[in-house]
């Protein structure tokens, strides 16, 4: 009976080791050339191994965050009205890490002409 209790206690001691997560996270801040936050920029994160995508928008401080990601290599694409798109490739996310990509500066986009046709 005593041996049974020792084995059971040993199982509960090691249980937290089994429950540890291997997922990671990627985040950053999207800013304009002056360093001001860009709000509601479309942010897409794609796994280079599986092609799986997750998307979201930057918040009122220009920040974005993708959590519960499997370790691997990712591509990040950012699009915002009035700015050139930005793509960052080969972002290596190790297990159980949180990567802060820092400030991602978008350049002002090209001015384009528009034509309105009336009948």
C-alpha positions in Angstrom: 0.0 0.0 0.0 2.8 2.4 0.9 4.5 1.7 -2.5 1.2 2.5 -4.2 1.1 5.9 -2.5 4.7 6.7 -3.5 3.9 5.9 -7.1 0.8 8.0 -7.0 2.7 11.0 -5.4 5.4 10.6 -8.0 2.8 10.9 -10.8 1.3 14.1 -9.3 4.8 15.7 -8.9 5.6 15.2 -12.6 2.1 16.1 -13.9 3.0 19.9 -14.2 5.9 19.0 -16.4 3.5 17.2 -18.8 1.1 20.1 -18.9 3.7 22.7 -20.0 2.8 24.5 -23.2 5.1 24.6 -26.2 3.2 27.4 -28.0 4.6 30.8 -28.5 3.5 34.3 -29.5 4.4 37.1 -31.9 3.6 40.8 -31.4 4.7 44.3 -32.4 3.6 47.9 -33.0 2.8 49.4 -36.4 3.9 53.0 -36.8 4.1 55.7 -39.5 7.4 57.4 -40.5 7.0 59.9 -37.6 6.6 57.1 -35.1 2.8 57.6 -34.6 0.7 54.5 -34.2 -1.3 53.2 -37.2 -4.7 52.1 -36.0 -6.7 49.3 -37.7 -3.9 48.1 -40.0 -4.6 44.6 -41.3 -2.1 42.2 -40.0 -1.8 38.6 -41.5 0.5 35.9 -40.1 1.2 32.8 -42.2 3.0 29.7 -41.2 5.6 28.9 -43.9 5.4 25.2 -43.1 1.6 24.7 -43.3 0.3 27.8 -45.0 -2.2 28.3 -42.2 -3.1 32.0 -41.7 -4.3 34.2 -38.9 -5.4 37.8 -39.3 -6.2 40.7 -37.1 -6.0 44.5 -36.8 -3.7 46.8 -34.9 -5.4 48.4 -31.9 -5.6 52.1 -30.9 -1.9 52.0 -29.9 -0.9 50.4 -33.2 -0.2 47.0 -31.4 -1.0 43.5 -32.6 -0.5 40.2 -31.0 -0.9 36.6 -32.1 -0.8 34.0 -29.3 -1.0 30.2 -29.1 1.3 29.7 -32.1 3.1 26.5 -32.9 6.9 26.8 -33.1 8.0 27.4 -36.7 8.8 30.0 -39.3 6.3 32.7 -40.1 5.6 35.5 -42.7 4.0 38.7 -41.5 2.1 41.0 -43.9 0.8 44.4 -43.0 -1.6 46.6 -45.0 -3.0 50.0 -44.1 -4.8 52.6 -46.1 -2.5 55.3 -47.4 0.7 53.3 -46.7 2.8 50.8 -48.6 2.4 47.2 -47.5 5.1 45.6 -45.5 6.1 41.9 -45.5 8.5 40.4 -43.2 9.6 36.8 -43.9 11.5 34.1 -42.1 10.4 35.0 -38.6 11.6 32.1 -36.5 9.4 31.3 -33.5 11.0 28.9 -31.0 8.9 26.8 -28.6 7.4 28.7 -25.6 8.8 32.1 -26.7 7.2 35.5 -27.1 8.7 37.5 -30.0 8.3 41.2 -29.9 9.1 42.5 -33.4 9.2 46.1 -32.1 8.2 49.0 -34.2 7.3 48.1 -37.8 7.5 51.4 -39.7 5.2 51.7 -42.8 6.1 54.2 -45.6 3.5 56.6 -46.9 2.0 55.1 -50.1 2.1 56.6 -53.6 -0.5 59.2 -54.4 -2.7 57.8 -57.2 -5.1 59.6 -59.5 -8.7 58.6 -59.6 -11.1 59.0 -62.5 -14.8 59.5 -62.0 -17.0 58.6 -65.0 -20.5 60.2 -65.3 -23.1 59.4 -67.8 
